[in-house]
Amino acid sequence: METLYKSPHAFVTEICTSIKQKLVCLVTQLESPMASLRVFFTLVVMSFLSSTMSQALSGLFPEFYEFSCPQANEIVMSVLEEAISKDPRMAASLLRLHFHDCFVQSGGPHWEVPLGRRDSKVANLKKANINIPPPNSTIHSLIKLFAQQGLDEEDLVALSGAHTIGMARCVSFRQRLYNQKGDNLPDATLEKTYYTGLKSTCPRRGGDNNISPLDFTSPVRFDNTYFKLLLWGKGLLNSDEVLLTGKVKKTKELVKSYAENEALFFHHFAKSMVKMGNIKPLTGSKGEIRKNCRRAN
């Protein structure tokens, strides 16, 4: 009679192999030309780590894989480091996923990542977009959207600092260049030299998929330059610049503070990432462990 018993070593090997396979699957999706669309269907980053531990376990905590896969963190970081070394934009893509019910450690700040998330049982592009702030958001709409998720103004400004890396498509900032207020004029807050350079990348018509760095001085380095650029009128998206010019005292003060103090920005960013990662996570029987990261079981 065949035994159903698995040795501890076999169990750990199975879990760790599953972790690596699911992470590689996710990275492969982000590398594809259609990654910008598939991002919305990929609802969980760290849930590729969800092991076959008891469904009775619930809640997120850093030691979730202490016994099922002790080397989980090393596996994750080795795969991510390889992917980012091949394409630095991968770091920004992974951070982007965090805004779609995900969590990953990346960039200059460091923090303990709460683990144990399960995969969603559904994938819905329309639903995924509902609470994601569009690039032309006003400061008040940003504050409202973040508040709906239990995040405050400090979280808003700190998490916006993720734009220190990554790129944006022309279609997301064209309005600022040519018709900001419906009067066929550019956004008056744009610094002139920066504005001229952006027009060469993003014409009035066509070129929707042309890209520009969100932080053009250090686009692949996680630092506080993003906030310095805002002070200089060189924020790429309207949703970036309004943190300073939107006439909200708290966000304006935070932009200035982070521009002056990188350590403060890193501290607040790490704290806000953990806070965001704990927004209604799927744990235990509320989620599933996908056999294929591209689709629900």
Backbone hydrogen bonds in HBPLUS format (Angstrom, degrees):
<---DONOR---> <-ACCEPTOR-->    atom                        ^
c    i                          cat <-CA-CA->   ^        H-A-AA   ^      H-
h    n   atom  resd res      DA  || num        DHA   H-A  angle D-A-AA Bond
n    s   type  num  typ     dist DA aas  dist angle  dist       angle   num
A0011-PHE N   A0007-SER O   2.96 MM   4  6.23 158.1  2.01 158.6 165.3     1
A0012-VAL N   A0008-PRO O   3.00 MM   4  6.21 165.6  2.02 152.3 155.2     2
A0013-THR N   A0009-HIS O   2.96 MM   4  6.15 162.9  1.99 149.9 155.0     3
A0014-GLU N   A0010-ALA O   2.98 MM   4  6.12 156.4  2.04 145.4 151.4     4
A0015-ILE N   A0011-PHE O   3.04 MM   4  6.30 162.4  2.07 152.2 156.4     5
A0016-CYS N   A0012-VAL O   2.93 MM   4  6.09 171.9  1.94 157.8 160.2     6
A0017-THR N   A0013-THR O   2.94 MM   4  5.99 156.7  2.00 145.5 152.2     7
A0018-SER N   A0014-GLU O   3.03 MM   4  6.17 155.5  2.09 143.4 150.1     8
A0019-ILE N   A0015-ILE O   2.96 MM   4  6.25 154.5  2.03 150.8 157.7     9
A0020-LYS N   A0016-CYS O   3.11 MM   4  6.37 164.6  2.13 150.4 152.8    10
A0021-GLN N   A0017-THR O   2.99 MM   4  6.17 164.4  2.02 151.7 156.2    11
A0022-LYS N   A0018-SER O   3.01 MM   4  6.14 161.6  2.04 151.5 155.7    12
A0023-LEU N   A0019-ILE O   3.06 MM   4  6.23 154.5  2.13 147.6 154.7    13
A0024-VAL N   A0020-LYS O   2.95 MM   4  6.11 166.3  1.97 154.2 157.8    14
A0025-CYS N   A0021-GLN O   3.00 MM   4  6.12 151.6  2.08 140.1 148.4    15
A0026-LEU N   A0022-LYS O   3.02 MM   4  6.24 154.1  2.09 141.7 147.7    16
A0027-VAL N   A0023-LEU O   2.94 MM   4  6.23 167.4  1.96 157.8 160.1    17
A0028-THR N   A0024-VAL O   2.92 MM   4  6.04 157.8  1.97 147.6 154.0    18
A0029-GLN N   A0025-CYS O   3.14 MM   4  6.42 149.8  2.23 142.8 150.2    19
A0029-GLN N   A0026-LEU O   3.10 MM   3  5.18 118.7  2.50  96.3 110.9    20
A0030-LEU N   A0026-LEU O   3.12 MM   4  6.50 154.7  2.19 149.7 156.3    21
A0031-GLU N   A0027-VAL O   3.04 MM   4  6.29 134.2  2.26 144.4 156.8    22
A0031-GLU N   A0028-THR O   3.25 MM   3  5.16 132.9  2.49  92.6 105.1    23
A0032-SER N   A0029-GLN O   3.19 MM   3  5.46 151.4  2.28 104.8 113.0    24
A0035-ALA N   A0032-SER O   3.04 MM   3  5.26 150.8  2.12 121.0 119.8    25
A0037-LEU N   A0034-MET O   3.00 MM   3  5.60 139.1  2.18 116.3 126.4    26
A0038-ARG N   A0034-MET O   3.05 MM   4  6.30 165.9  2.07 154.4 158.9    27
A0039-VAL N   A0035-ALA O   2.83 MM   4  5.83 143.3  1.96 153.7 159.7    28
A0040-PHE N   A0037-LEU O   3.17 MM   3  5.85 138.1  2.36 113.3 121.0    29
A0041-PHE N   A0038-ARG O   2.90 MM   3  5.12 138.5  2.08 103.8 116.3    30
A0042-THR N   A0038-ARG O   3.02 MM   4  6.29 131.0  2.26 148.6 162.9    31
A0042-THR N   A0039-VAL O   3.14 MM   3  5.14 138.0  2.33  96.4 108.3    32
A0048-PHE N   A0045-VAL O   3.45 MM   3  6.48 173.8  2.46 124.2 124.6    33
A0049-LEU N   A0046-MET O   2.96 MM   3  5.66 160.4  2.00 115.9 122.4    34
A0050-SER N   A0047-SER O   2.96 MM   3  5.02 158.9  2.00 103.7 110.6    35
A0057-LEU N   A0054-SER O   3.12 MM   3  5.84 161.3  2.16 116.7 121.0    36
A0061-PHE N   A0115-LEU O   3.08 MM  54  5.22 146.6  2.20 138.2 142.8    37
A0064-PHE N   A0061-PHE O   3.16 MM   3  5.69 148.5  2.26 131.4 129.7    38
A0115-LEU N   A0061-PHE O   3.22 MM  54  5.22 159.0  2.26  94.3  99.1    39
A0066-GLU N   A0063-GLU O   3.01 MM   3  5.07 167.3  2.03 119.7 119.3    40
A0069-CYS N   A0065-TYR O   3.01 MM   4  5.08 155.1  2.08 124.3 131.1    41
A0072-ALA N   A0069-CYS O   2.99 MM   3  5.43 150.0  2.08 130.3 128.1    42
A0075-ILE N   A0071-GLN O   3.00 MM   4  6.29 156.3  2.06 157.0 164.3    43
A0076-VAL N   A0072-ALA O   2.97 MM   4  6.24 167.3  1.99 159.6 162.1    44
A0077-MET N   A0073-ASN O   2.97 MM   4  6.15 173.8  1.97 153.9 155.7    45
A0078-SER N   A0074-GLU O   2.97 MM   4  5.99 154.6  2.03 143.6 150.6    46
A0079-VAL N   A0075-ILE O   3.12 MM   4  6.29 164.0  2.14 152.3 155.8    47
A0080-LEU N   A0076-VAL O   2.96 MM   4  6.15 166.3  1.97 155.8 160.3    48
A0081-GLU N   A0077-MET O   2.83 MM   4  5.82 160.8  1.87 145.4 151.2    49
A0082-GLU N   A0078-SER O   3.15 MM   4  6.24 156.2  2.21 139.3 145.2    50
A0083-ALA N   A0079-VAL O   3.01 MM   4  6.24 160.6  2.04 147.7 153.3    51
A0084-ILE N   A0080-LEU O   2.83 MM   4  5.98 166.5  1.85 157.8 161.1    52
A0085-SER N   A0081-GLU O   2.94 MM   4  5.98 147.2  2.05 139.5 148.4    53
A0086-LYS N   A0082-GLU O   3.23 MM   4  6.46 139.4  2.41 139.1 148.4    54
A0086-LYS N   A0083-ALA O   3.22 MM   3  5.28 130.1  2.48  94.9 107.5    55
A0087-ASP N   A0083-ALA O   3.02 MM   4  6.30 147.8  2.13 143.4 152.9    56
A0090-MET N   A0087-ASP O   2.88 MM   3  5.73 168.7  1.89 130.4 134.3    57
A0091-ALA N   A0088-PRO O   3.32 MM   3  6.11 150.0  2.42 118.3 122.1    58
A0093-SER N   A0089-ARG O   3.04 MM   4  6.39 154.9  2.11 149.8 157.5    59
A0094-LEU N   A0090-MET O   2.97 MM   4  6.23 153.4  2.04 151.7 157.6    60
A0095-LEU N   A0091-ALA O   3.05 MM   4  6.34 154.2  2.12 145.2 152.4    61
A0096-ARG N   A0092-ALA O   2.87 MM   4  6.07 154.5  1.93 147.6 155.0    62
A0097-LEU N   A0093-SER O   3.15 MM   4  6.44 142.9  2.29 137.8 146.7    63
A0098-HIS N   A0095-LEU O   2.95 MM   3  5.29 139.7  2.12 104.4 116.2    64
A0099-PHE N   A0096-ARG O   3.05 MM   3  5.74 148.6  2.15 115.2 122.7    65
A0100-HIS N   A0097-LEU O   2.80 MM   3  5.18 158.0  1.85 115.2 120.2    66
A0102-CYS N   A0098-HIS O   3.36 MM   4  3.94 171.0  2.37 108.2 106.3    67
A0118-ARG N   A0282-LEU O   2.66 MM 164  5.19 151.0  1.74 150.7 154.3    68
A0119-ASP N   A0288-GLU O   2.73 MM 169  5.08 146.3  1.84 165.0 161.2    69
A0288-GLU N   A0119-ASP O   2.91 MM 169  5.08 156.9  1.96 137.9 145.5    70
A0128-ALA N   A0124-ASN O   2.94 MM   4  6.07 153.6  2.01 150.7 158.7    71
A0129-ASN N   A0125-LEU O   3.24 MM   4  6.45 137.0  2.43 142.6 152.1    72
A0129-ASN N   A0126-LYS O   3.23 MM   3  5.39 135.1  2.44  98.4 109.7    73
A0130-ILE N   A0127-LYS O   3.27 MM   3  5.33 148.4  2.38 100.9 109.6    74
A0132-ILE N   A0129-ASN O   3.37 MM   3  5.28 160.6  2.41 102.2 107.9    75
A0137-SER N   A0134-PRO O   3.13 MM   3  5.52 150.4  2.22 124.7 123.2    76
A0239-SER N   A0135-PRO O   2.95 MM 104  5.30 144.2  2.09 149.8 147.1    77
A0142-LEU N   A0138-THR O   3.07 MM   4  6.28 153.2  2.14 148.2 155.8    78
A0143-ILE N   A0139-ILE O   3.01 MM   4  6.22 163.4  2.04 147.4 151.4    79
A0144-LYS N   A0140-HIS O   3.04 MM   4  6.16 156.6  2.10 141.1 147.6    80
A0145-LEU N   A0141-SER O   2.97 MM   4  6.10 165.0  1.99 147.4 151.0    81
A0146-PHE N   A0142-LEU O   2.99 MM   4  6.17 164.1  2.01 154.7 158.9    82
A0147-ALA N   A0143-ILE O   2.92 MM   4  6.00 154.5  1.99 143.6 151.4    83
A0148-GLN N   A0144-LYS O   3.06 MM   4  6.29 145.7  2.18 146.1 154.5    84
A0149-GLN N   A0146-PHE O   2.98 MM   3  5.31 146.2  2.10 105.5 115.8    85
A0151-LEU N   A0146-PHE O   2.91 MM   5  5.01 159.0  1.96 141.0 137.4    86
A0150-GLY N   A0147-ALA O   2.93 MM   3  4.91 163.1  1.96 108.4 111.6    87
A0156-LEU N   A0152-ASP O   3.00 MM   4  6.32 155.2  2.06 149.1 156.7    88
A0157-VAL N   A0153-GLU O   3.09 MM   4  6.33 167.2  2.11 152.4 152.9    89
A0158-ALA N   A0154-GLU O   2.96 MM   4  6.01 166.9  1.98 151.8 156.1    90
A0159-LEU N   A0155-ASP O   2.86 MM   4  5.79 167.8  1.87 150.4 154.6    91
A0160-SER N   A0156-LEU O   3.01 MM   4  6.05 142.5  2.16 137.6 148.1    92
A0161-GLY N   A0158-ALA O   3.01 MM   3  5.28 141.3  2.16 101.5 113.0    93
A0162-ALA N   A0159-LEU O   3.03 MM   3  5.66 167.6  2.05 116.3 119.7    94
A0163-HIS N   A0160-SER O   2.98 MM   3  5.94 169.3  2.00 125.6 128.8    95
A0164-THR N   A0161-GLY O   3.00 MM   3  5.71 143.6  2.13 120.4 122.6    96
A0165-ILE N   A0162-ALA O   3.30 MM   3  6.35 168.9  2.31 124.0 124.9    97
A0214-LEU N   A0166-GLY O   3.07 MM  48  5.98 168.7  2.09 140.1 142.4    98
A0168-ALA N   A0212-SER O   2.90 MM  44  5.55 151.9  1.98 148.0 155.8    99
A0212-SER N   A0168-ALA O   2.96 MM  44  5.55 151.9  2.04 150.1 158.5   100
A0172-SER N   A0169-ARG O   2.90 MM   3  5.57 154.0  1.97 119.6 127.4   101
A0170-CYS N   A0210-ASN O   2.70 MM  40  5.36 139.9  1.86 160.3 169.8   102
A0173-PHE N   A0170-CYS O   3.02 MM   3  5.57 159.1  2.06 117.4 123.6   103
A0174-ARG N   A0170-CYS O   2.90 MM   4  5.72 123.2  2.23 160.8 177.5   104
A0171-VAL N   A0208-ASP O   3.28 MM  37  4.81 157.2  2.33 136.0 130.2   105
A0176-ARG N   A0173-PHE O   3.21 MM   3  5.62 129.7  2.48 106.4 117.5   106
A0177-LEU N   A0174-ARG O   2.86 MM   3  5.26 135.7  2.06 109.5 122.5   107
A0178-TYR N   A0174-ARG O   3.20 MM   4  6.48 144.1  2.34 155.9 166.3   108
A0179-ASN N   A0175-GLN O   2.89 MM   4  5.03 153.0  1.96 134.4 142.2   109
A0187-ASP N   A0176-ARG O   2.73 MM  11  5.03 155.1  1.79 157.5 154.6   110
A0182-GLY N   A0179-ASN O   3.48 MM   3  5.18 171.2  2.49  99.8 102.2   111
A0180-GLN N   A0185-LEU O   2.97 MM   5  6.26 149.1  2.07 163.2 169.9   112
A0190-LEU N   A0187-ASP O   3.18 MM   3  5.86 169.4  2.19 120.5 123.8   113
A0191-GLU N   A0233-GLY O   2.90 MM  42  4.87 161.3  1.94 138.6 135.0   114
A0195-TYR N   A0191-GLU O   2.85 MM   4  5.99 157.1  1.90 157.4 165.2   115
A0196-THR N   A0192-LYS O   2.96 MM   4  6.20 157.3  2.01 150.4 155.4   116
A0197-GLY N   A0193-THR O   3.12 MM   4  6.37 158.1  2.17 146.0 151.3   117
A0198-LEU N   A0194-TYR O   2.99 MM   4  6.26 153.8  2.06 149.6 156.8   118
A0199-LYS N   A0195-TYR O   3.12 MM   4  6.39 148.5  2.22 147.1 154.8   119
A0200-SER N   A0197-GLY O   3.23 MM   3  5.42 131.8  2.48  98.6 110.4   120
A0201-THR N   A0198-LEU O   3.04 MM   3  5.16 134.8  2.26  99.2 111.9   121
A0202-CYS N   A0198-LEU O   2.79 MM   4  5.95 151.4  1.87 153.1 162.5   122
A0210-ASN N   A0207-GLY O   2.97 MM   3  5.28 166.3  1.98 116.1 120.4   123
A0221-ARG N   A0218-SER O   3.23 MM   3  5.42 169.9  2.24 114.6 116.6   124
A0227-PHE N   A0224-ASN O   3.14 MM   3  5.77 133.6  2.36 113.3 122.3   125
A0228-LYS N   A0225-THR O   2.98 MM   3  4.99 118.0  2.37  98.2 114.5   126
A0229-LEU N   A0225-THR O   2.90 MM   4  6.21 157.2  1.95 161.0 167.3   127
A0230-LEU N   A0226-TYR O   3.19 MM   4  6.53 145.9  2.31 139.8 148.5   128
A0231-LEU N   A0227-PHE O   3.29 MM   4  6.59 152.6  2.37 141.5 147.4   129
A0232-TRP N   A0228-LYS O   3.19 MM   4  6.52 131.9  2.43 137.9 151.0   130
A0232-TRP N   A0229-LEU O   3.02 MM   3  4.97 131.3  2.26  94.7 108.6   131
A0234-LYS N   A0229-LEU O   2.80 MM   5  4.89 164.1  1.83 151.0 146.8   132
A0233-GLY N   A0230-LEU O   3.17 MM   3  5.21 166.0  2.19 107.7 110.1   133
A0240-ASP N   A0237-LEU O   3.01 MM   3  5.13 145.4  2.13  99.6 110.3   134
A0241-GLU N   A0237-LEU O   3.13 MM   4  6.53 164.9  2.16 159.4 158.9   135
A0242-VAL N   A0238-ASN O   3.03 MM   4  6.11 160.7  2.06 157.6 161.4   136
A0243-LEU N   A0240-ASP O   3.13 MM   3  5.82 157.0  2.18 116.7 123.5   137
A0244-LEU N   A0241-GLU O   2.98 MM   3  5.70 150.8  2.07 118.0 125.2   138
A0245-THR N   A0241-GLU O   3.01 MM   4  6.22 168.4  2.02 147.5 151.3   139
A0246-GLY N   A0242-VAL O   2.84 MM   4  4.38 134.7  2.05 122.2 122.8   140
A0252-LYS N   A0248-VAL O   3.12 MM   4  6.25 165.7  2.14 161.8 166.3   141
A0253-GLU N   A0249-LYS O   2.96 MM   4  6.11 159.7  2.00 153.0 158.1   142
A0254-LEU N   A0250-LYS O   3.04 MM   4  6.27 153.4  2.11 146.4 153.8   143
A0255-VAL N   A0251-THR O   3.00 MM   4  6.24 158.6  2.05 150.2 155.0   144
A0256-LYS N   A0252-LYS O   3.24 MM   4  6.51 162.6  2.27 147.0 150.8   145
A0257-SER N   A0253-GLU O   2.91 MM   4  6.12 154.5  1.97 146.0 153.8   146
A0258-TYR N   A0254-LEU O   2.86 MM   4  6.02 167.1  1.88 157.8 159.9   147
A0259-ALA N   A0255-VAL O   3.01 MM   4  6.12 149.6  2.10 143.5 152.2   148
A0260-GLU N   A0256-LYS O   3.16 MM   4  6.33 141.0  2.32 139.6 148.8   149
A0261-ASN N   A0257-SER O   2.87 MM   4  5.94 138.2  2.05 144.0 156.5   150
A0265-PHE N   A0261-ASN O   3.24 MM   4  6.62 159.1  2.28 148.4 153.8   151
A0266-PHE N   A0262-GLU O   2.92 MM   4  6.22 165.0  1.94 156.5 160.0   152
A0267-HIS N   A0263-ALA O   2.98 MM   4  6.16 157.6  2.03 145.0 151.0   153
A0268-HIS N   A0264-LEU O   2.96 MM   4  6.21 167.7  1.98 155.9 158.4   154
A0269-PHE N   A0265-PHE O   2.79 MM   4  5.87 157.9  1.84 154.7 161.9   155
A0270-ALA N   A0266-PHE O   3.01 MM   4  6.12 167.1  2.03 149.6 152.3   156
A0271-LYS N   A0267-HIS O   3.15 MM   4  6.34 162.3  2.19 145.2 150.3   157
A0272-SER N   A0268-HIS O   2.91 MM   4  6.06 157.4  1.96 147.9 154.1   158
A0273-MET N   A0269-PHE O   2.87 MM   4  6.08 148.0  1.98 149.4 158.4   159
A0274-VAL N   A0270-ALA O   3.16 MM   4  6.42 160.1  2.20 149.7 153.5   160
A0275-LYS N   A0271-LYS O   3.06 MM   4  6.27 156.2  2.12 141.8 149.1   161
A0276-MET N   A0272-SER O   2.82 MM   4  6.00 158.6  1.86 146.8 152.2   162
A0277-GLY N   A0273-MET O   2.86 MM   4  5.99 152.9  1.93 143.2 151.4   163
A0278-ASN N   A0275-LYS O   3.24 MM   3  5.39 149.7  2.34 100.0 108.7   164
A0279-ILE N   A0276-MET O   3.06 MM   3  5.44 156.6  2.12 121.3 119.8   165
A0286-LYS N   A0283-THR O   3.09 MM   3  5.62 153.0  2.16 141.6 139.9   166
A0295-ARG N   A0292-ASN O   3.14 MM   3  5.93 163.8  2.17 124.7 128.4   167
